[in-house]
Amino acid sequence: MWLCGAVGHYVDAIVALYPSKDRVTTQIEEVRAQLASRTPGGLVACGLSRPASGLNALREAYREAKDALNIAYELGVSEAT
């Protein structure tokens, strides 16, 4: 599978920036599952944000995605629905 975007490591997370397209959640789940199969313990989570443009908006998008992960952990959500 080919996705065009940017990936980097930030603190304790791998951050991936991809333009939003149709079926993006399906593609993200496929990437998450592939990473989980190669990760000790198999724990890989994904947080999504609204689309962003510009450095300030990207910073806010990162916060939104991280908040989504934190909320999922607090609620005990362990798989995509």
C-alpha positions in Angstrom: 0.0 0.0 0.0 1.3 3.4 -0.9 0.4 6.6 1.0 2.0 9.9 0.2 2.9 11.9 3.3 5.5 12.6 5.9 6.5 10.5 8.9 8.7 11.4 11.9 9.4 10.5 15.5 8.3 13.0 18.2 8.9 12.2 21.9 7.1 8.8 22.4 5.2 8.8 19.2 5.5 8.2 15.5 3.8 11.1 13.8 2.5 10.7 10.3 1.0 13.5 8.2 -1.2 12.5 5.4 -3.7 14.4 3.3 -7.2 13.3 4.0 -8.8 11.3 1.3 -11.8 8.9 0.9 -11.4 5.8 3.0 -8.6 7.3 5.1 -9.7 5.4 8.2 -9.4 2.1 6.4 -5.9 2.9 5.2 -4.9 4.1 8.7 -6.3 0.9 10.3 -4.3 -1.2 7.8 -1.1 0.7 8.7 -1.8 0.4 12.4 -2.4 -3.4 12.1 0.9 -3.8 10.2 2.8 -1.9 12.8 1.1 -3.8 15.7 2.1 -7.1 14.2 5.8 -5.9 14.3 5.6 -4.3 17.8 6.4 -6.1 21.1 3.1 -6.3 22.9 1.2 -5.4 19.7 0.0 -2.1 21.1 -0.3 0.6 18.4 -2.9 3.3 18.5 -3.8 6.1 16.1 -5.3 9.5 16.7 -6.8 11.6 14.0 -7.3 15.3 13.7 -9.1 17.7 11.3 -7.2 18.7 8.2 -4.6 21.4 8.7 -2.6 23.8 6.6 0.4 25.8 7.9 2.7 25.3 10.9 0.3 26.7 13.6 -2.6 24.6 12.3 -0.3 21.5 12.2 0.6 22.1 15.8 -3.1 22.2 16.7 -3.8 19.1 14.6 -1.1 17.2 16.5 -2.7 18.2 19.8 -6.2 17.1 18.5 -4.8 13.7 17.5 -3.0 13.3 20.8 -6.2 14.3 22.7 -8.1 11.7 20.7 -5.7 9.0 21.9 -5.8 10.2 25.5 -9.6 10.2 25.5 -9.7 6.7 23.9 -7.3 5.4 26.7 -9.4 7.0 29.4 -12.6 5.4 28.0 -10.9 2.1 27.6 -11.4 1.9 23.9 -9.0 -0.7 22.5 -10.0 -1.2 18.9 -11.4 0.7 16.0 -15.1 0.7 15.4 
